[in-house]
């Protein structure tokens, strides 16, 4: 799924069949493997752009993995890595952006410290593969297998914590299979939250708009004063809850805290109802600041959440859950 059409193993002595009379790079036929290859490049460019800036506050994703994909890196094969495929393409990344939010930035202010240029990244020697390249392959294969949703900006923030958890396992036997385990878990998780990434479902009962409104309706039940204050300032849940819910809070906290939140989230049978309560708890814990602040101050608070004690947030969410 990730190699050029027709490229065969060099050591098998098979001649290249990627350019034929029936199929070639200029073939406009929708069934053309080359046509598909170039369309895939558009998706790959967006994935590449996003994964290179994954968790810029830590160096993990820029380091080489101990278990690269040997099939692709084997010099006996003519396979190109996805990284080289991106470097060789001339497509403009501006043409492929698929920002789902429409109303807010998917990136948190304190997580924008990534290098702005590909050239600023350390080039790993041949035979090595950075962790972000593994994540890139996971997302690209997922997009190929799920053409109905493909890749949407923000999915990289979902797969990142999963891969980090598996790839740092103290048991080397388990760590070796981090890529496969991550793909399995990411696919299963996306089966539960994929509706958040499908724009045509936004206003349906399973869409993200309904869930954002549910945060405010829950807040109305738990803290009417704070709810009325946010309503009075016309602070809509789309301004902050979109990112909170879609990315499962992975942009609001540093990676160790995200993993702690997800640990509680995934352990709950009603995990996404619990996520709504976590978001509500986050609002209540900064209620005094929100009640005192004007629109500008409050928007800054909500888009760059100040509290880093996630255990306090989870405890508050549990109290809200028990009070229901």
Phi, psi and omega in degrees: 000344186244001181256163179297149179302131171083355181288128182244167179294130183293325184286353176270353178071019181273130180288153180291136181236026184280345177237109180231174178294324182282324185222130182205169185302337181262005181290118182276356182299131180300335180277355181295132177295328178291321177301316177297319181301315182289326177292323177298328180300326180296316177295317183298322180299318179292319178299313182300317180298321184282317185288335179293338180251022180288126179046063184292347181283348176232158184267357188308310187289345177271346182279161180282139175281150177284344185232070179290167178283101186294328180300318182282323185275350181299119182297343178289342180259158179263015184289140176259145175285160178298327179298314179293326179297321178291317181297332184274340184283155180247008180294148179271127184295335181297337184277352187243005181298132179231063180288117186282338191292309181077333184237348184207163180280139179283346184259139178280143182305322184276006178242026182254028185269012182288150175302143185273345183237144177303325184292345181278352180275144177293130180277122180280149180295161178303141182093354179251155180219126179286157179300325181293334177290326176294316177299320178300318181293320178301312182292323181291317178294321177299317180296322179292322182279343182233068185296339180294329179245330179056231178239134177234139181307132181114335178298331178298328180284343177276317184283333183305304180297327178295311182296318180302318182297315180288320186285348178249015179299134181294339178274111185296331179295324178280321182299330181300331184256027183300321182296312181294317180296320179296316180299317179298311182291320179297317179298318180291320178294317179297331177298333181269331186243006186298332180300333178294337185260358182257108188300324182294345180260002186310314187266005177276173183291341178260002184273173186290327180298317179299319182291323178295319178295329179295327176300315181289323179293326176292318177298321179300322178288325187267329184207084184299322182298314180293321178300314181294326179296314180293324177293318181298322180274003179057039176271103184278150180298336179300336184289337182219323185289337177303310181290320180304311186281316184296318184261011177054039176067014183289345179261352185269340185225164176289159190306315178300324179288324177298316180297323178295318179295314181297327178302315178287322183297309184286340178282346182269129180298328176257057192301324185274340167290323178293325177299320177299320179291325176297317178297318178296319179297322178299322178291316183294325182291341176245025185300321182297318178294319181292323180291330181272334188277158173270186184302313183296314180298315183292323177296322178295320179297316185285330181268350174221075191302130189277332187277127180252356178277089185290335178296325176295320179294315181295322178297318179295319178297322178295321178296319177295322180293318181292334182278352181283000000 
